[in-house]
Amino acid sequence: MKDATVVVIGGLSGIGRAVAERAAEEGARVIAVGRRTAPADWSKQIETATLDITDEAAVERFFSKLGALDHLVVTSGPVIASSRLTDLDVSAAKDAFDVKVFGQLRAAKQAARYIAKTGSITLTSGLLARKAVPGALVKATMNAAIESMGKTLAKELAPVRVNVVSPGMVETGMWGEMPEAERKAMAAKAGGGLPVGRVGQTGDLAQAYWLLMTNGFMTGAVVDVDGGGLL
């Protein structure tokens, strides 16, 4: 991985940032991509780029300008509230799909033109793909679609490896804005119901993405990093 080129879309915050920092620590050239500018404490070791993955022309331009790469990781996703079917805002659901499902699809499509044959694409789903929870219809169907996408692309794009990481409850900005004390209380309550006794941290997830980038015998896999949440 030393001097390999790694693109992390969603890499300016949360899980994506942890992935970008891990790859940079291991000697890779990392380009962290997001819709906003990098935070003030950003590492000078990691390159950044601004991109809206709902804009296919912009995604195409980004990869065309970048050229050859070795690994693509996509962690970006929308913040969307749970909703019962009868209260569902279908327009908001379409917008969410455009980011998480079609956004990852656009990124994979354009990266596939330039990625090394020994490289990899790692997508991101979530445990609700396989855990039925009332009110989580949109999240469940988005995540299930991504897991199906990953397995299909693992065959279509071979020998490029395509895998999916499925996070459980992870303490990130995806929880939305809330006071720190409230965030910690929510994390403690959620973690208390898991076999491991805590919610995940971004570093826990970064290890899984790193495994999928570096293990040349893994493709078509869905790796659950959920503290036993599916149990």
Rosetta silent file (secondary structure, phi, psi, omega in degrees, C-alpha in Angstrom):
SEQUENCE: MKDATVVVIGGLSGIGRAVAERAAEEGARVIAVGRRTAPADWSKQIETATLDITDEAAVERFFSKLGALDHLVVTSGPVIASSRLTDLDVSAAKDAFDVKVFGQLRAAKQAARYIAKTGSITLTSGLLARKAVPGALVKATMNAAIESMGKTLAKELAPVRVNVVSPGMVETGMWGEMPEAERKAMAAKAGGGLPVGRVGQTGDLAQAYWLLMTNGFMTGAVVDVDGGGLL
SCORE:     score description
SCORE:     0.000 S_00000001
   1 L     0.000  -13.430 -179.949    0.000    0.000    0.000 S_00000001
   2 L   -62.395  126.496 -179.310    2.954    2.368    0.276 S_00000001
   3 L    72.466    3.904  172.674    2.530    5.030   -2.422 S_00000001
   4 L   -68.666  150.922  178.330   -0.790    3.509   -3.566 S_00000001
   5 E   -97.063  120.109 -177.402   -3.439    6.093   -4.474 S_00000001
   6 E  -118.811  126.300  175.578   -6.537    5.853   -2.276 S_00000001
   7 E  -106.995  126.605  178.007   -9.680    7.942   -2.847 S_00000001
   8 E  -118.799  105.848  177.056  -12.105    8.223    0.076 S_00000001
   9 E   -87.799  123.465 -167.387  -15.435    9.808   -0.852 S_00000001
  10 L    94.869   14.966 -169.998  -17.017   11.010    2.363 S_00000001
  11 L   -85.346    4.984 -178.098  -13.469   11.275    3.664 S_00000001
  12 L   -94.341   -3.063 -179.557  -13.652   14.687    5.342 S_00000001
  13 L  -158.428  166.136  171.767  -15.570   13.536    8.415 S_00000001
  14 H    56.064 -137.797 -178.262  -16.702   10.566   10.454 S_00000001
  15 H   -60.382  -43.213 -178.764  -15.839    7.062    9.286 S_00000001
  16 H   -59.572  -40.715  178.441  -14.400    8.312    6.003 S_00000001
  17 H   -62.903  -42.233  178.623  -11.975   10.603    7.777 S_00000001
  18 H   -62.173  -38.509  176.992  -10.765    7.715    9.955 S_00000001
  19 H   -64.006  -46.885 -179.629  -10.229    5.612    6.817 S_00000001
  20 H   -60.140  -44.103 -178.747   -8.306    8.417    5.112 S_00000001
  21 H   -66.456  -38.596  178.509   -6.099    8.964    8.160 S_00000001
  22 H   -63.866  -45.949 -179.218   -5.389    5.232    8.512 S_00000001
  23 H   -63.012  -39.941  179.294   -4.401    4.906    4.842 S_00000001
  24 H   -65.472  -39.586  178.183   -2.152    7.984    5.077 S_00000001
  25 H   -61.019  -30.586 -178.734   -0.448    6.595    8.176 S_00000001
  26 L   -86.868    2.869  173.590    0.370    3.456    6.182 S_00000001
  27 L    99.419    5.010  179.331    2.089    5.482    3.458 S_00000001
  28 L   -79.014  154.259  167.137   -0.629    5.745    0.824 S_00000001
  29 E   -82.203  122.395 -173.329   -1.348    8.851   -1.181 S_00000001
  30 E  -119.907  132.423  172.167   -4.849    9.754   -0.005 S_00000001
  31 E  -115.410  110.503  178.368   -7.417   12.072   -1.564 S_00000001
  32 E   -92.178  126.853 -171.823  -10.296   12.736    0.837 S_00000001
  33 E  -118.873  137.438  177.673  -13.389   13.930   -1.003 S_00000001
  34 E  -160.046  175.632 -179.729  -16.478   15.653    0.364 S_00000001
  35 L   -80.017  -21.602 -176.323  -19.082   18.323   -0.281 S_00000001
  36 L  -112.211  176.260  176.433  -17.529   20.771    2.164 S_00000001
  37 L   -78.922  161.738 -178.406  -14.060   22.134    2.816 S_00000001
  38 L   -67.365  147.014  177.789  -11.658   20.320    5.129 S_00000001
  39 L   -66.326  165.412 -173.942  -11.893   21.076    8.874 S_00000001
  40 L   -62.652  -30.357 -177.281   -9.344   23.357   10.521 S_00000001
  41 L   -92.607   24.241 -174.778   -7.394   20.494   12.106 S_00000001
  42 L   -69.153  142.184  178.858   -6.919   18.668    8.807 S_00000001
  43 L   -73.341  131.928  177.336   -3.657   16.794    8.196 S_00000001
  44 L   -69.445  -11.121 -179.777   -1.423   18.314    5.508 S_00000001
  45 L   -75.699  -18.455 -174.306   -0.491   14.741    4.619 S_00000001
  46 L  -112.236  123.751  177.053   -3.932   14.119    3.083 S_00000001
  47 E   -72.350  156.497  178.808   -5.093   15.808   -0.134 S_00000001
  48 E  -131.633  157.723  175.836   -8.676   17.044   -0.353 S_00000001
  49 E  -151.140  149.777  178.459  -11.229   17.656   -3.086 S_00000001
  50 E  -102.586  131.741 -176.421  -14.789   18.976   -3.179 S_00000001
  51 L  -155.901  138.297  172.909  -17.392   16.866   -4.973 S_00000001
  52 L  -104.544  110.247 -174.450  -21.163   16.396   -5.072 S_00000001
  53 L   -77.088    1.216  171.385  -21.748   12.720   -5.834 S_00000001
  54 L   -86.423   -4.728 -178.625  -25.300   13.413   -7.001 S_00000001
  55 L  -107.572   99.126 -174.375  -23.776   15.196  -10.023 S_00000001
  56 H   -62.435  -37.510  178.959  -22.579   12.515  -12.458 S_00000001
  57 H   -62.035  -39.515  178.656  -20.792   14.999  -14.720 S_00000001
  58 H   -67.540  -39.370  177.755  -18.833   16.281  -11.719 S_00000001
  59 H   -64.130  -42.726  178.192  -17.963   12.739  -10.643 S_00000001
  60 H   -60.981  -44.735  179.493  -16.781   11.945  -14.166 S_00000001
  61 H   -62.475  -40.721 -178.803  -14.608   15.082  -14.244 S_00000001
  62 H   -59.478  -50.421 -176.773  -13.085   14.278  -10.876 S_00000001
  63 H   -72.066  -32.518  176.938  -11.912   10.791  -11.852 S_00000001
  64 H   -63.657  -41.853  179.633  -10.849   11.901  -15.335 S_00000001
  65 H   -70.102  -38.699 -179.315   -8.631   14.599  -13.828 S_00000001
  66 H   -67.162  -45.601 -177.499   -7.257   12.260  -11.149 S_00000001
  67 L    81.232 -141.942 -172.525   -6.406    9.426  -13.534 S_00000001
  68 L   -60.757  139.116  173.594   -4.976    6.169  -12.207 S_00000001
  69 E  -144.756  165.208 -177.861   -5.892    5.049   -8.699 S_00000001
  70 E  -107.693  -37.937 -175.955   -5.588    1.871   -6.671 S_00000001
  71 E  -142.239  138.194  174.295   -8.436    1.914   -4.169 S_00000001
  72 E  -118.444  130.342  172.730  -11.802    3.638   -3.850 S_00000001
  73 E  -122.385  133.321  177.233  -13.710    3.833   -0.575 S_00000001
  74 E  -123.444  116.986  179.447  -17.166    5.434   -0.419 S_00000001
  75 L  -118.412   -2.934 -174.546  -18.631    6.225    3.001 S_00000001
  76 L   -67.210  146.269  178.999  -20.870    9.183    2.167 S_00000001
  77 L  -166.741  159.584 -176.949  -24.529    8.993    3.029 S_00000001
  78 L   -83.781  155.930  168.575  -27.499   11.196    3.910 S_00000001
  79 L   -92.186  113.319 -178.059  -28.853   11.979    7.349 S_00000001
  80 L  -135.149  133.282 -177.515  -32.468   10.835    7.159 S_00000001
  81 L   -75.118  154.352  174.185  -34.938   10.362    9.986 S_00000001
  82 L   -70.510  149.551 -177.915  -36.861    7.155   10.550 S_00000001
  83 L  -156.138  135.190  172.711  -40.459    7.237    9.362 S_00000001
  84 L   -66.581  153.936 -176.313  -43.428    4.917    9.274 S_00000001
  85 H   -54.435  -44.323 -175.878  -44.711    4.108    5.797 S_00000001
  86 H   -68.797  -17.836  178.557  -47.889    6.157    6.152 S_00000001
  87 H  -106.549    6.652 -171.807  -45.837    9.231    7.124 S_00000001
  88 L   -67.642  131.917  172.655  -43.060    8.688    4.600 S_00000001
  89 L   -89.926   99.816 -174.185  -41.854   11.675    2.589 S_00000001
  90 H   -64.108  -34.819  178.517  -41.197    9.954   -0.735 S_00000001
  91 H   -63.336  -42.319  177.045  -39.387   12.973   -2.139 S_00000001
  92 H   -65.423  -36.061  178.092  -36.942   12.937    0.780 S_00000001
  93 H   -64.294  -41.264  177.199  -36.511    9.205    0.285 S_00000001
  94 H   -61.691  -41.349  178.638  -35.594    9.754   -3.375 S_00000001
  95 H   -62.956  -40.065  179.081  -33.031   12.361   -2.352 S_00000001
  96 H   -64.246  -43.912  177.309  -31.524    9.932    0.154 S_00000001
  97 H   -61.560  -36.670 -178.102  -31.282    7.203   -2.487 S_00000001
  98 H   -63.687  -32.351  177.995  -29.637    9.667   -4.861 S_00000001
  99 H   -81.168  -57.970 -168.352  -26.815   10.188   -2.362 S_00000001
 100 H   -78.508  -44.246 -177.263  -26.271    6.769   -0.822 S_00000001
 101 H   -86.513  -59.812 -176.502  -27.251    4.322   -3.575 S_00000001
 102 H   -72.675  -27.755  174.936  -26.829    6.202   -6.831 S_00000001
 103 H   -62.810  -45.712  177.833  -23.966    8.264   -5.406 S_00000001
 104 H   -66.928  -35.681  177.512  -21.981    5.104   -4.665 S_00000001
 105 H   -64.453  -44.856  178.734  -22.980    3.725   -8.055 S_00000001
 106 H   -60.850  -43.851 -179.030  -21.742    6.852   -9.854 S_00000001
 107 H   -62.909  -45.180  179.309  -18.448    6.745   -7.973 S_00000001
 108 H   -63.574  -42.120 -179.037  -17.889    3.064   -8.765 S_00000001
 109 H   -59.059  -48.709 -176.181  -18.831    3.569  -12.414 S_00000001
 110 H   -75.394  -37.796  178.775  -16.360    6.381  -12.998 S_00000001
 111 H   -64.922  -33.127 -177.327  -13.562    4.930  -10.847 S_00000001
 112 L   -59.612  -22.823 -179.888  -13.795    1.618  -12.720 S_00000001
 113 L   -73.229  -21.213 -171.043  -12.401    3.338  -15.796 S_00000001
 114 L  -125.184   -7.812 -172.031   -9.116    4.168  -14.047 S_00000001
 115 E   -77.246  144.519  179.826   -8.650    1.734  -11.172 S_00000001
 116 E   -64.846  147.251  179.760   -5.756   -0.737  -11.147 S_00000001
 117 E   -62.625  -24.655  177.606   -6.599   -4.383  -11.841 S_00000001
 118 E   -91.830    7.492 -174.658   -5.057   -5.231   -8.471 S_00000001
 119 E   -90.799 -168.230 -175.982   -7.137   -2.556   -6.765 S_00000001
 120 E  -149.734  157.209  171.460  -10.405   -2.476   -4.875 S_00000001
 121 E  -124.554  127.725  178.493  -13.687   -0.646   -4.398 S_00000001
 122 E  -122.496  120.082 -179.450  -15.263   -0.655   -0.942 S_00000001
 123 E   -99.294  174.323 -176.991  -18.841    0.527   -0.518 S_00000001
 124 E  -131.643  125.027  176.140  -20.804    1.212    2.673 S_00000001
 125 L  -113.154 -127.558  179.885  -24.177   -0.214    3.708 S_00000001
 126 L   175.317  157.044 -171.600  -25.494   -0.651    7.276 S_00000001
 127 H   -64.139  -19.897  179.806  -26.944   -3.309    9.560 S_00000001
 128 H   -67.944  -10.896  174.460  -30.545   -2.294    8.772 S_00000001
 129 H   -60.146  -30.427 -175.390  -30.106   -4.020    5.402 S_00000001
 130 L  -128.762   15.127  176.214  -30.632   -7.316    7.260 S_00000001
 131 L  -129.865  109.895 -175.579  -32.330   -6.271   10.486 S_00000001
 132 L   -74.678  121.345  179.212  -36.000   -5.400   10.166 S_00000001
 133 L  -133.302  122.266  177.811  -36.939   -2.356   12.249 S_00000001
 134 L   -55.415  135.668 -179.664  -40.305   -0.569   11.907 S_00000001
 135 L    91.361   -6.800 -176.513  -39.813    2.939   10.579 S_00000001
 136 L  -107.542   27.721 -175.035  -36.497    2.126    8.912 S_00000001
 137 H   -56.269  -48.924 -176.562  -37.856    1.280    5.464 S_00000001
 138 H   -65.381  -47.225  179.358  -35.738    3.789    3.529 S_00000001
 139 H   -61.453  -41.386 -178.736  -32.509    2.983    5.371 S_00000001
 140 H   -63.485  -46.750 -176.526  -33.130   -0.749    5.034 S_00000001
 141 H   -71.698  -35.121  175.435  -33.775   -0.689    1.306 S_00000001
 142 H   -61.708  -48.366 -176.410  -30.839    1.651    0.585 S_00000001
 143 H   -67.429  -37.651  177.540  -28.418   -0.559    2.489 S_00000001
 144 H   -64.545  -39.059  178.567  -29.782   -3.773    0.977 S_00000001
 145 H   -62.246  -40.319 -179.089  -29.371   -2.293   -2.505 S_00000001
 146 H   -67.206  -39.423  178.459  -25.738   -1.460   -1.808 S_00000001
 147 H   -65.025  -38.965  175.072  -24.974   -4.965   -0.582 S_00000001
 148 H   -65.962  -41.087  178.290  -26.491   -6.416   -3.742 S_00000001
 149 H   -58.844  -45.046 -178.417  -24.559   -3.869   -5.809 S_00000001
 150 H   -60.946  -44.091 -179.619  -21.287   -4.884   -4.191 S_00000001
 151 H   -67.180  -40.585  179.349  -21.727   -8.580   -4.911 S_00000001
 152 H   -65.659  -44.069 -179.124  -22.785   -7.981   -8.502 S_00000001
 153 H   -70.069  -26.354  177.059  -19.889   -5.616   -9.210 S_00000001
 154 H   -60.896  -32.685  177.126  -17.420   -8.051   -7.641 S_00000001
 155 H   -84.773  -42.246 -175.597  -18.160  -10.379  -10.556 S_00000001
 156 H   -68.701  -37.353 -175.205  -18.608   -7.739  -13.246 S_00000001
 157 L   -96.575    0.754 -179.641  -15.452   -5.753  -12.459 S_00000001
 158 L   -51.622  140.353   13.131  -13.170   -8.713  -11.632 S_00000001
 159 L   -85.566   -0.634  171.881  -10.238   -8.884  -11.077 S_00000001
 160 L   -59.256  132.917 -178.026  -10.846   -5.547   -9.331 S_00000001
 161 E   -89.013  137.677  179.065  -12.165   -6.503   -5.907 S_00000001
 162 E  -128.576  124.540 -178.995  -15.464   -5.033   -4.683 S_00000001
 163 E  -135.206  172.180  179.939  -16.603   -5.354   -1.069 S_00000001
 164 E  -134.312  135.254  169.650  -19.024   -3.714    1.360 S_00000001
 165 E  -101.561  133.483  179.431  -18.622   -2.660    4.980 S_00000001
 166 E  -114.264   97.270  179.444  -21.816   -2.740    7.043 S_00000001
 167 E   -76.270  151.925  168.641  -21.491   -0.516   10.127 S_00000001
 168 L   -96.222 -141.222  179.294  -23.745   -0.766   13.131 S_00000001
 169 L   -74.273  113.606 -178.183  -24.265    2.013   15.660 S_00000001
 170 E  -124.338  137.193 -177.651  -21.212    4.266   15.357 S_00000001
 171 L   -79.172   93.589 -179.529  -20.658    7.521   17.221 S_00000001
 172 L  -138.997 -179.495  176.931  -20.364   10.034   14.363 S_00000001
 173 H   -66.920  -10.778  177.782  -21.936   13.228   13.066 S_00000001
 174 H   -63.694  -14.753  176.503  -24.554   11.066   11.333 S_00000001
 175 H   -74.517  -10.368 -178.487  -26.448   11.246   14.616 S_00000001
 176 L    88.703  175.929 -178.469  -27.093   14.894   13.834 S_00000001
 177 L   -75.112  130.105  175.704  -26.453   17.976   15.911 S_00000001
 178 L  -162.296  155.918  177.594  -26.903   17.504   19.660 S_00000001
 179 L   -59.269  150.444 -176.758  -25.191   18.577   22.904 S_00000001
 180 H   -59.435  -41.115 -179.865  -22.163   16.503   23.856 S_00000001
 181 H   -62.433  -39.647  178.823  -23.768   15.245   27.081 S_00000001
 182 H   -67.266  -38.653  178.528  -26.828   14.092   25.140 S_00000001
 183 H   -62.682  -45.142 -179.343  -24.616   12.370   22.569 S_00000001
 184 H   -65.003  -39.021  178.749  -22.709   10.485   25.274 S_00000001
 185 H   -64.835  -41.232  178.411  -25.941    9.447   27.000 S_00000001
 186 H   -64.213  -41.771  179.480  -27.348    8.182   23.707 S_00000001
 187 H   -64.100  -42.335 -179.497  -24.135    6.248   23.013 S_00000001
 188 H   -64.644  -41.588 -179.906  -24.164    4.671   26.473 S_00000001
 189 H   -66.524  -45.436 -179.732  -27.789    3.613   26.159 S_00000001
 190 H   -66.266  -42.622 -178.725  -27.336    2.166   22.668 S_00000001
 191 H   -66.648  -29.802 -179.448  -24.081    0.451   23.550 S_00000001
 192 H   -64.017  -21.581  179.218  -25.578   -1.140   26.640 S_00000001
 193 L   -92.042    2.143 -179.314  -27.812   -3.248   24.434 S_00000001
 194 L  -101.185  149.653  178.204  -24.966   -4.670   22.353 S_00000001
 195 L   -55.188  -34.379 -179.056  -22.927   -7.800   23.163 S_00000001
 196 L   -81.867  -10.776  174.736  -19.705   -5.740   23.213 S_00000001
 197 L    81.258   12.959  178.692  -21.235   -3.230   25.618 S_00000001
 198 L  -159.390  163.068  172.418  -20.520   -0.070   23.626 S_00000001
 199 L   -83.727  167.790 -178.736  -21.209    1.649   20.330 S_00000001
 200 E   -78.807  158.383  172.395  -18.566    1.735   17.626 S_00000001
 201 L  -114.714  159.286 -175.595  -15.921    4.374   17.084 S_00000001
 202 H   -59.439  -33.435  178.322  -14.681    5.504   13.696 S_00000001
 203 H   -63.722  -32.453  176.373  -11.341    3.771   14.249 S_00000001
 204 H   -60.376  -41.385 -178.738  -13.149    0.423   14.627 S_00000001
 205 H   -73.233  -38.260 -178.641  -14.598    0.873   11.170 S_00000001
 206 H   -57.032  -34.665  178.889  -11.362    2.100    9.604 S_00000001
 207 H   -61.824  -37.221 -178.855   -9.773   -1.257   10.409 S_00000001
 208 H   -69.331  -43.335  177.981  -12.407   -3.049    8.319 S_00000001
 209 H   -63.237  -39.650  178.844  -11.926   -0.804    5.282 S_00000001
 210 H   -62.489  -42.793  176.898   -8.166   -1.230    5.598 S_00000001
 211 H   -56.530  -45.982 -176.106   -8.582   -5.029    5.669 S_00000001
 212 H   -71.275  -28.006  174.635  -10.643   -4.966    2.480 S_00000001
 213 H   -71.887  -36.005 -169.768   -8.137   -2.742    0.704 S_00000001
 214 H   -99.671  -18.709 -179.950   -5.150   -4.888    1.623 S_00000001
 215 L   -89.510  105.338 -175.042   -6.471   -8.467    1.590 S_00000001
 216 L   -72.839   -0.394 -178.917   -6.218   -9.561   -2.043 S_00000001
 217 L  -111.152   15.702  178.897   -8.362  -12.661   -1.472 S_00000001
 218 L  -115.363  120.103  173.746  -11.525  -10.852   -0.357 S_00000001
 219 L  -153.265  148.054 -177.031  -14.158   -9.845   -2.894 S_00000001
 220 L    72.690   13.096 -176.486  -17.947   -9.878   -2.877 S_00000001
 221 L   -91.557  149.323  168.160  -17.852   -9.780    0.924 S_00000001
 222 E  -115.690  113.343 -175.632  -20.110   -7.879    3.280 S_00000001
 223 E  -101.220  115.778 -179.731  -18.167   -7.251    6.484 S_00000001
 224 E   -85.247  123.277  174.332  -20.318   -6.537    9.539 S_00000001
 225 E  -125.883   81.101 -166.948  -18.750   -4.184   12.081 S_00000001
 226 L  -135.204   11.260  178.703  -21.677   -3.716   14.416 S_00000001
 227 L    64.330   18.360 -176.982  -20.702   -4.887   17.902 S_00000001
 228 L    89.833   14.820 -177.511  -23.089   -7.818   17.511 S_00000001
 229 L   -58.662  -33.817  179.867  -26.018   -5.603   16.533 S_00000001
 230 L   -71.058  -17.187 -179.696  -27.376   -8.137   14.059 S_00000001
 231 L   -74.831    0.000    0.000  -27.598  -10.698   16.838 S_00000001
